[in-house]
Amino acid sequence: MKKIFYRIRNFWPLFKSLQTGLLTVTGLAGYMSARCPITHWSTMVGLVFSLIFSISGSTVLNMWYDRDIDQVMNRTHHRPIANGRVSPAEALRLGLVLSAIGVGIAFLLSPLYALVIFAGIFFDVILYTILLKRKTCWSVIWGGIAGGMPILAGRTLGMGHLDGIGIMLSLAVLFWIPTHIMTFSLRYRDDYSAASIPTFPSTYGDHFTHVTIAISSILAAVMIGAAAVLIGANEGILHLLGILSGGLMILAFLMMVRPSPKLNFSLFKFASVYMLAAMILLAL
């Protein structure tokens, strides 16, 4: 029993539970935004598990591929594959199996839904991590597209087809990603430099990065607000979204005109809270 617990403890960090949880919530929000009556528990269970398996599977595959750079970054050198607690072969098998299960469950629900889920894995693992992350800071765009796939998938499952609102919600996540990732790259610039990973701060400088964060925050708020109006969110929900969006844009603007490490960290934290709260409000 102790050995099993030890193995679980070693593998658990591979799933990035907070990130996986947040992206799963976006997928649920996308589904609920279609105003689907939740009468079939099997659909909801399938939706949740297909998202969890596919998202965590792609996360494990990313860690498997990035194990060499994780070893040289202070922030990540303790990760299970980087420090040898989990072998690369074990991680690769786990990532492939989880991804396959996630896509398989999705296919049972809807082939189109499964296609969007698979696209998310492809954009995240192949385009972002393997092909572009080590070559260009603009890889963040493809990472953002991958991040927007769960909410698009949920909306697609609820509607039965792709629609404009689903694309808007996906774009909202895409524009939110730079706020999340670029504040992170500012905070851990030495780690990224040690791993030779190009970032916006190292490529274009801090001011350009701050301006990009501000613009992307505004676009994310606009997309979420417009989608909320189009799905018929009530006045109370719209007011709360407006307050949250205002807070995000104020922090992003302050980072542009009076940057500081403390403000950067505050924006990074608030961005995650903002996205979680916005998704819950959309679901309501």
C-alpha positions as CSV (number, residue, x, y, z in Angstrom):
1,M,0.0,0.0,0.0
2,K,2.8,2.4,0.9
3,K,4.5,1.6,-2.5
4,I,1.3,2.4,-4.4
5,F,0.9,5.7,-2.5
6,Y,4.5,6.6,-3.3
7,R,4.0,5.9,-7.0
8,I,0.8,8.1,-7.0
9,R,2.7,10.9,-5.3
10,N,5.4,10.7,-7.9
11,F,3.0,10.8,-10.8
12,W,0.6,13.4,-9.5
13,P,2.7,16.5,-10.4
14,L,2.7,15.4,-14.0
15,F,-0.9,16.3,-14.3
16,K,-0.6,19.9,-13.2
17,S,-3.9,19.6,-11.4
18,L,-4.7,23.3,-11.1
19,Q,-4.1,23.9,-14.8
20,T,-6.0,20.8,-15.8
21,G,-8.8,21.8,-13.5
22,L,-9.1,25.3,-14.9
23,L,-9.2,24.1,-18.5
24,T,-11.8,21.5,-17.6
25,V,-13.9,24.2,-16.1
26,T,-13.7,26.2,-19.3
27,G,-14.9,23.2,-21.2
28,L,-17.9,22.8,-18.8
29,A,-18.6,26.5,-19.2
30,G,-18.6,26.1,-23.0
31,Y,-21.1,23.3,-22.7
32,M,-23.3,25.1,-20.3
33,S,-23.2,28.3,-22.4
34,A,-25.2,26.3,-25.0
35,R,-28.0,26.3,-22.4
36,C,-28.2,22.5,-22.5
37,P,-30.6,21.0,-20.0
38,I,-28.5,18.7,-17.9
39,T,-30.8,15.7,-18.0
40,H,-28.3,13.0,-19.1
41,W,-25.8,12.4,-16.4
42,S,-23.8,10.1,-18.7
43,T,-23.1,13.1,-21.1
44,M,-21.9,15.2,-18.2
45,V,-19.7,12.4,-16.9
46,G,-18.3,11.7,-20.3
47,L,-17.6,15.4,-20.9
48,V,-15.7,15.8,-17.6
49,F,-13.7,12.7,-18.0
50,S,-12.9,13.2,-21.7
51,L,-11.6,16.7,-20.8
52,I,-9.6,15.6,-17.8
53,F,-8.0,12.6,-19.6
54,S,-7.1,14.5,-22.8
55,I,-5.8,17.7,-21.0
56,S,-3.8,15.8,-18.5
57,G,-2.5,13.5,-21.2
58,S,-1.2,16.4,-23.3
59,T,0.3,17.9,-20.1
60,V,2.2,14.7,-19.4
61,L,3.5,14.5,-23.0
62,N,4.7,18.1,-22.7
63,M,6.6,17.3,-19.6
64,W,8.1,14.2,-21.2
65,Y,9.4,16.2,-24.1
66,D,10.6,19.1,-22.0
67,R,12.4,17.0,-19.4
68,D,15.8,18.3,-20.6
69,I,15.0,21.9,-20.1
70,D,13.1,21.2,-16.9
71,Q,16.4,19.9,-15.5
72,V,18.2,23.3,-15.9
73,M,15.4,25.5,-14.6
74,N,15.2,26.2,-10.9
75,R,11.4,26.4,-11.1
76,T,11.0,22.9,-12.7
77,H,14.1,20.8,-11.8
78,H,12.1,19.0,-9.1
79,R,9.5,17.7,-11.5
80,P,9.2,13.9,-11.5
81,I,10.7,13.2,-14.9
82,A,13.4,15.8,-14.6
83,N,14.7,14.4,-11.3
84,G,14.3,10.8,-12.2
85,R,11.4,9.8,-10.0
86,V,9.4,8.8,-13.2
87,S,11.2,7.4,-16.2
88,P,10.7,9.0,-19.6
89,A,9.3,5.8,-21.0
90,E,6.7,5.6,-18.2
91,A,5.7,9.2,-18.8
92,L,5.4,8.7,-22.6
93,R,3.2,5.7,-22.2
94,L,1.0,7.4,-19.6
95,G,0.6,10.5,-21.7
96,L,-0.3,8.6,-24.8
97,V,-2.8,6.3,-23.0
98,L,-4.5,9.2,-21.2
99,S,-4.8,11.2,-24.5
100,A,-6.2,8.2,-26.3
101,I,-8.7,7.5,-23.6
102,G,-9.8,11.2,-23.6
103,V,-10.3,11.3,-27.3
104,G,-12.0,7.9,-27.3
105,I,-14.5,9.0,-24.7
106,A,-15.1,12.2,-26.6
107,F,-15.7,10.2,-29.8
108,L,-18.4,8.2,-28.1
109,L,-20.2,11.5,-27.3
110,S,-19.7,13.2,-30.7
111,P,-17.2,12.7,-33.5
112,L,-17.0,16.5,-34.0
113,Y,-16.4,17.1,-30.3
114,A,-13.6,14.5,-30.4
115,L,-12.1,16.2,-33.4
116,V,-11.9,19.5,-31.4
117,I,-10.4,17.7,-28.5
118,F,-7.8,16.0,-30.7
119,A,-7.0,19.4,-32.3
120,G,-6.2,20.8,-28.8
121,I,-3.8,18.0,-28.1
122,F,-2.1,18.4,-31.5
123,F,-1.7,22.2,-31.2
124,D,-0.4,21.8,-27.6
125,V,2.0,18.9,-28.0
126,I,3.1,19.0,-31.6
127,L,2.9,22.6,-32.7
128,Y,3.6,24.4,-29.5
129,T,5.9,22.2,-27.4
130,I,7.8,20.1,-30.0
131,L,8.0,22.4,-33.0
132,L,7.9,26.0,-31.8
133,K,8.5,26.5,-28.1
134,R,12.3,26.4,-28.4
135,K,12.5,28.4,-31.6
136,T,10.2,31.4,-31.2
137,C,8.4,33.4,-28.5
138,W,5.4,33.5,-30.9
139,S,4.8,29.9,-30.0
140,V,2.6,31.4,-27.3
141,I,-0.1,31.9,-30.0
142,W,-0.3,28.2,-30.6
143,G,-0.3,27.5,-26.9
144,G,-3.2,29.9,-26.6
145,I,-5.1,28.2,-29.4
146,A,-4.6,24.9,-27.6
147,G,-5.8,26.5,-24.4
148,G,-9.0,27.6,-26.2
149,M,-9.9,24.2,-27.5
150,P,-11.6,22.8,-24.3
151,I,-14.2,25.7,-24.2
152,L,-14.7,25.4,-28.0
153,A,-15.2,21.6,-27.6
154,G,-17.7,22.0,-24.7
155,R,-19.7,24.6,-26.7
156,T,-19.6,22.3,-29.8
157,L,-20.8,19.3,-27.8
158,G,-23.7,21.4,-26.4
159,M,-24.7,22.9,-29.8
160,G,-24.0,19.9,-32.0
161,H,-21.9,22.1,-34.3
162,L,-19.3,24.8,-34.4
163,D,-20.7,28.3,-34.0
164,G,-19.5,31.9,-33.7
165,I,-20.0,32.2,-29.9
166,G,-17.8,29.1,-29.4
167,I,-15.1,30.7,-31.5
168,M,-15.4,33.9,-29.5
169,L,-15.0,32.0,-26.3
170,S,-12.0,30.2,-27.7
171,L,-10.5,33.6,-28.7
172,A,-11.1,34.9,-25.2
173,V,-8.9,32.1,-23.8
174,L,-6.4,32.7,-26.6
175,F,-6.1,36.4,-25.7
176,W,-6.0,35.6,-22.0
177,I,-3.1,33.2,-22.4
178,P,-0.5,36.0,-23.0
179,T,-1.5,37.7,-19.7
180,H,-0.9,34.4,-18.0
181,I,2.3,33.3,-19.7
182,M,4.0,36.6,-20.3
183,T,3.7,37.6,-16.6
184,F,5.2,34.2,-15.8
185,S,8.1,34.7,-18.2
186,L,8.8,38.1,-16.7
187,R,8.9,36.6,-13.2
188,Y,11.1,33.7,-14.2
189,R,13.2,35.2,-16.9
190,D,16.4,33.8,-15.6
191,D,15.0,30.2,-15.8
192,Y,13.9,30.7,-19.4
193,S,17.3,32.2,-20.2
194,A,19.1,29.3,-18.7
195,A,17.0,26.9,-20.8
196,S,17.5,29.0,-23.9
197,I,13.7,29.4,-24.3
198,P,12.8,32.5,-26.3
199,T,10.2,34.7,-24.5
200,F,8.7,38.1,-25.3
201,P,10.8,39.9,-22.6
202,S,14.0,38.4,-23.9
203,T,13.1,39.0,-27.6
204,Y,11.4,42.3,-27.6
205,G,12.1,43.8,-24.1
206,D,9.9,44.5,-21.1
207,H,8.0,47.5,-22.4
208,F,6.8,45.7,-25.5
209,T,5.8,42.7,-23.3
210,H,3.8,45.0,-21.0
211,V,2.0,46.6,-23.9
212,T,1.2,43.2,-25.3
213,I,-0.2,42.0,-22.0
214,A,-2.4,45.1,-21.7
215,I,-3.8,44.7,-25.3
216,S,-4.4,41.0,-24.9
217,S,-6.2,41.6,-21.5
218,I,-8.5,44.1,-23.2
219,L,-9.3,41.7,-26.1
220,A,-9.9,38.8,-23.7
221,A,-12.4,40.9,-21.6
222,V,-14.1,42.1,-24.8
223,M,-14.5,38.6,-26.2
224,I,-15.9,37.2,-22.9
225,G,-18.3,40.1,-22.5
226,A,-19.5,39.9,-26.1
227,A,-20.1,36.2,-25.8
228,A,-22.0,36.7,-22.5
229,V,-24.3,39.2,-24.2
230,L,-24.9,36.9,-27.1
231,I,-25.8,33.8,-25.0
232,G,-28.3,36.0,-23.1
233,A,-26.6,36.4,-19.7
234,N,-28.7,38.4,-17.3
235,E,-27.8,41.9,-16.1
236,G,-26.4,40.7,-12.8
237,I,-23.9,38.3,-14.5
238,L,-22.9,41.1,-17.0
239,H,-22.2,43.5,-14.1
240,L,-20.0,41.0,-12.3
241,L,-18.2,40.2,-15.5
242,G,-17.7,43.9,-16.0
243,I,-16.2,44.4,-12.6
244,L,-13.8,41.4,-13.1
245,S,-12.8,42.6,-16.5
246,G,-12.2,46.1,-15.2
247,G,-9.9,44.8,-12.5
248,L,-7.9,42.8,-15.1
249,M,-7.6,45.8,-17.4
250,I,-6.6,48.1,-14.6
251,L,-3.8,45.8,-13.4
252,A,-2.6,45.3,-17.0
253,F,-2.6,49.1,-17.6
254,L,-0.6,49.7,-14.4
255,M,1.9,47.1,-15.4
256,M,2.4,49.0,-18.7
257,V,2.9,52.4,-17.0
258,R,4.4,51.5,-13.6
259,P,5.8,48.0,-13.8
260,S,7.1,46.2,-10.7
261,P,7.7,42.5,-9.7
262,K,5.0,42.8,-7.1
263,L,2.4,44.1,-9.6
264,N,3.5,41.5,-12.2
265,F,2.9,38.7,-9.7
266,S,-0.5,40.2,-8.7
267,L,-1.6,40.4,-12.3
268,F,-0.5,36.7,-12.8
269,K,-2.6,35.6,-9.9
270,F,-5.6,37.7,-10.7
271,A,-5.6,36.5,-14.3
272,S,-6.2,32.9,-13.2
273,V,-8.9,34.0,-10.7
274,Y,-10.5,36.1,-13.5
275,M,-10.7,33.2,-15.9
276,L,-12.1,30.8,-13.3
277,A,-14.7,33.3,-12.1
278,A,-15.7,34.3,-15.7
279,M,-16.2,30.6,-16.6
280,I,-18.4,30.0,-13.6
281,L,-20.5,33.1,-14.4
282,L,-20.9,32.0,-18.1
283,A,-22.0,28.6,-16.9
284,L,-24.6,30.2,-14.7
